[in-house]
Amino acid sequence: MSTTQPIRDTALLHEFKDFYLEKEKNIRNYALCIMGLNTALRITDILELRWGDLYDFDKSCFLEHLAVIERKTGKPNTIALNQTVVEVLTAYRNQLSPVPEKGTCLFPSRKGTNRPLGRSQAFRVIKKAAEAVGLHHHVSCHSLRKTFGYHAWKQGTPPALLMNIYNHSSYQITKRYLGIEQDDRDDVFKNISL
């Protein structure tokens, strides 16, 4: 059984992110990738989102935080919406016709009325972008969540804080998520000069 991996290489990550924006011209799929990479939510939680979860219709602006009850754990999670997410969702929202309402699915399926994109279709979206940019290792929807943690860790975020962000019950689970490999360990030894 293969383990889902984060997207470690930053150049490939940029190509992956931009695949649906630049090559496919599909803003919904682009926004799905950006949400996964920037919120660290599981794909099931992302697919259940409605516009009212992210957008204040009375003030006509995006909320500062997204509050969800995680489907898998039942735990609450509050996520700050960063500038990248807000910009992408703004562009996405501006291309929708009619303009979405509070109860409209953020990522609707093309099948049925106001039905969310299915998990298997989300997997195909992620896999297509990964393969198009040459990511042939084990990439899945969960790779987006793991990629968030890996790059946050590489930028200096303490693993204990990532454990809290992920709502993990043990540090061992978080360590597996980070996908630390020998080259990461080698970098530590190469950059220490005591």
C-alpha positions in Angstrom: 0.0 0.0 0.0 1.4 3.4 -1.0 1.3 6.4 1.2 0.1 9.7 -0.2 2.9 12.2 -0.4 3.1 16.0 -0.1 4.3 18.0 -3.1 7.8 18.9 -1.9 9.4 20.6 -4.9 8.4 24.3 -5.0 8.8 24.6 -8.7 6.5 21.6 -9.3 4.1 22.9 -6.8 3.8 26.2 -8.7 3.3 24.3 -11.9 0.7 22.1 -10.2 -1.2 25.1 -8.8 -1.2 26.9 -12.1 -2.3 24.0 -14.3 -6.0 24.7 -14.1 -5.6 28.5 -14.3 -3.2 28.7 -17.2 -3.5 25.5 -19.2 -7.1 24.3 -18.6 -8.7 27.7 -17.9 -10.9 26.0 -15.2 -11.3 28.4 -12.3 -13.4 26.0 -10.2 -10.7 23.3 -10.2 -8.0 26.0 -9.7 -9.9 27.3 -6.6 -10.3 23.7 -5.3 -6.5 23.2 -5.4 -5.8 26.5 -3.8 -8.3 25.9 -1.0 -6.8 22.5 -0.3 -3.2 23.8 -0.3 -4.0 26.8 1.9 -6.5 25.6 4.5 -5.1 22.1 5.3 -8.7 20.8 5.4 -9.6 17.3 4.3 -11.2 17.1 0.9 -14.5 16.0 2.4 -14.7 19.2 4.5 -13.7 21.4 1.5 -16.4 19.8 -0.8 -19.1 20.4 1.8 -18.4 24.1 1.9 -21.1 26.6 0.9 -20.5 30.2 -0.2 -22.1 31.4 3.1 -19.3 29.6 5.0 -16.8 32.0 3.5 -18.6 35.1 2.3 -20.5 37.7 4.3 -23.4 38.5 2.0 -24.6 41.4 4.1 -21.2 43.2 3.9 -20.3 41.9 0.4 -16.8 40.6 1.5 -15.1 37.4 2.4 -14.9 36.4 6.0 -11.5 36.6 7.8 -12.0 33.1 9.2 -13.6 29.9 8.0 -15.2 27.9 10.9 -15.9 24.2 10.3 -16.7 21.1 12.3 -14.4 18.5 10.8 -16.4 15.6 9.4 -13.9 12.9 10.3 -13.1 14.0 13.9 -16.2 16.1 14.8 -13.8 18.7 16.2 -14.2 22.4 15.5 -11.5 24.1 13.3 -11.1 27.8 12.6 -8.9 28.8 9.6 -7.7 32.2 8.7 -8.4 32.9 5.0 -5.1 34.1 3.6 -4.8 36.7 0.8 -4.2 33.9 -1.9 -7.5 32.2 -1.0 -9.5 35.4 -1.0 -8.0 36.5 -4.3 -8.7 33.2 -6.0 -12.2 32.9 -4.5 -13.0 36.5 -5.6 -11.9 35.7 -9.2 -13.9 32.4 -9.0 -17.0 34.2 -7.6 -16.8 36.9 -10.3 -16.9 34.3 -13.1 -20.0 32.6 -11.7 -23.4 33.2 -13.3 -25.7 33.6 -11.6 -23.9 35.0 -8.6 -23.9 32.3 -5.9 -26.2 32.6 -2.8 -25.4 31.6 0.8 -26.5 28.0 0.3 -24.8 27.5 -3.0 -22.1 24.8 -3.0 -18.6 26.3 -3.3 -17.5 23.5 -5.6 -20.6 22.2 -7.4 -20.9 19.1 -9.4 -22.0 19.4 -13.0 -24.5 16.7 -12.1 -27.7 17.8 -10.5 -28.7 21.1 -8.9 -26.5 22.5 -6.1 -24.8 19.2 -5.4 -21.2 19.3 -4.3 -18.4 17.9 -6.4 -17.9 14.2 -5.4 -14.7 13.0 -3.7 -13.8 10.7 -6.7 -14.2 13.6 -9.1 -12.0 15.8 -6.8 -9.4 13.0 -6.9 -9.5 13.0 -10.7 -9.0 16.8 -10.7 -5.9 16.6 -8.4 -4.5 13.6 -10.2 -4.8 15.2 -13.7 -2.9 18.3 -12.6 -0.3 16.2 -10.8 0.3 14.0 -13.9 0.3 16.9 -16.2 3.3 18.5 -14.4 5.2 15.2 -13.9 4.3 14.3 -10.4 4.0 10.6 -10.7 4.6 9.7 -7.0 1.5 9.1 -4.8 -0.5 12.3 -5.2 -4.1 12.4 -4.1 -6.5 14.9 -2.5 -4.8 14.3 0.8 -1.5 15.5 -0.8 -2.9 19.0 -0.6 -3.3 18.8 3.2 0.1 17.2 3.6 1.7 19.8 1.2 0.4 22.6 3.5 2.1 21.0 6.5 5.3 20.1 4.7 5.9 23.7 3.5 4.8 25.3 6.7 7.3 23.1 8.5 10.0 24.0 6.0 9.3 27.6 6.7 9.8 27.1 10.4 6.4 26.4 11.8 6.8 24.3 14.9 5.5 20.7 14.5 3.5 21.1 17.7 1.6 24.0 16.1 1.0 21.9 13.0 -0.4 19.2 15.2 -2.8 21.7 16.6 -3.7 23.0 13.1 -4.4 19.5 11.8 -6.4 18.6 15.0 -4.2 15.5 15.4 -4.4 13.5 18.6 -0.7 12.5 18.5 2.6 13.9 17.4 3.4 10.7 15.6 0.5 11.3 13.1 1.8 14.8 12.4 5.3 13.5 11.8 4.0 11.1 9.2 2.1 14.0 7.5 5.2 16.1 7.2 6.7 13.5 4.9 10.2 14.1 6.1 12.7 12.2 3.9 16.4 11.6 4.0 17.1 14.7 1.9 15.4 16.9 4.5 17.6 15.2 7.2 20.7 15.7 5.0 19.9 19.5 4.7 20.0 19.8 8.5 23.4 18.1 8.7 24.8 20.1 5.8 23.7 23.4 7.1 25.0 23.0 10.7 28.5 24.2 11.1 29.4 24.3 14.8 
